[in-house]
Amino acid sequence: MTRFVTGRELGLLVCLHCHETVRSAGKDRARCPRCGAAIHARRPYSVATTAALTVSAALLYIPANLLPVMYTRTFFSEDSDTIMSGVISLLQEGSWPLALLVFVASIVVPLLKLLAMSWLLWCIVRKSPGHPLQRSKLFRLVEFIGRWSMLDVYAIALLVALVQIRSLANIRVGIGALAFCAVVVLTMLAAQSFDERLLWDTTSDD
């Protein structure tokens, strides 16, 4: 049987600022000899902070998808679009690659991030053993793709700038875009506050 051994069990701590490895001398916290930052065996209040940020992002995910993200006013009409209605409009215009990109980046990816972070937190709280490497890879994937969820916000900002310059119409950003931006920022902060080493504390003999 193979047993995973953590650095804390070997008396080693890692500085999260400069990534220096320090021998703890039997203590769960120390000072980094390189940058002087406080080093903890595990990030303080990591689970509570990550859970609070994840729950906040999950609550904002609903208005982000239900409320309009953009208001468009021309000489002839005035329209409001949510993320999903924008995807449908792109499909109707034949731009299905762009519609698929917006759908995945703005709806699917944030939802999967919320589900993944919730599952990882659940595994830590329940001290569920097994598959720490797979969970660690999942967390790193969530952390990597987090920034791409801002695609919809970038697209709206670019469109507003272009339209205002050409004076073809008047476009205003809706409250849904602000909620969506908050979801993205909160999920990114949740990933940053999450201590990946906690996933390895739940392991046992396998």
Long-range contacts (C-beta under 8 A, 24 or more apart in sequence): 1-205, 1-206, 2-206, 3-203, 3-204, 3-205, 3-206, 4-132, 4-200, 4-203, 6-197, 6-200, 6-201, 7-197, 8-41, 8-42, 8-197, 13-39, 13-40, 13-41, 14-39, 15-39, 16-43, 42-195, 42-197, 42-198, 42-201, 43-193, 43-195, 46-193, 46-194, 46-195, 46-198, 47-121, 47-124, 47-125, 47-195, 47-198, 49-190, 49-193, 50-117, 50-121, 50-190, 50-193, 50-194, 51-121, 53-186, 53-187, 53-189, 53-190, 53-193, 54-114, 54-117, 54-118, 54-121, 54-186, 54-187, 54-190, 56-186, 57-110, 57-114, 57-182, 57-183, 57-186, 57-187, 57-190, 58-114, 58-118, 60-179, 60-180, 60-182, 60-183, 60-186, 61-110, 61-111, 61-114, 61-183, 63-175, 63-176, 63-179, 64-110, 64-176, 64-179, 64-180, 64-182, 64-183, 65-107, 65-176, 65-180, 66-176, 67-174, 67-175, 67-176, 67-179, 68-174, 68-175, 68-176, 69-152, 69-156, 69-173, 69-174, 69-176, 69-177, 69-180, 70-156, 70-159, 70-160, 70-171, 70-172, 70-173, 70-174, 70-177, 71-171, 71-172, 71-173, 71-174, 72-169, 72-170, 72-171, 73-169, 73-170, 73-171, 73-172, 74-168, 74-169, 74-170, 80-174, 82-176, 83-107, 83-152, 83-176, 83-180, 101-151, 102-151, 102-152, 102-155, 105-148, 105-149, 105-151, 105-152, 106-149, 106-151, 106-152, 106-180, 109-145, 109-148, 109-149, 110-149, 110-180, 110-183, 110-184, 110-187, 112-142, 113-142, 113-145, 113-146, 113-149, 113-187, 113-191, 114-187, 116-141, 116-142, 117-142, 117-187, 117-190, 117-191, 117-194, 120-194, 120-199, 123-199, 123-202, 124-198, 124-199, 124-201, 124-202, 127-201, 127-202, 128-202, 129-202, 129-203, 129-204, 129-206, 130-203, 130-204, 130-206, 132-199, 132-200, 132-202, 132-203, 135-199, 136-196, 136-199, 136-200, 139-191, 139-194, 139-196, 139-199, 140-196, 142-191, 143-191, 143-192, 146-184, 146-187, 146-188, 146-191, 147-188, 149-183, 149-184, 149-187, 150-181, 150-184, 152-177, 152-180, 153-177, 153-180, 153-181, 153-184
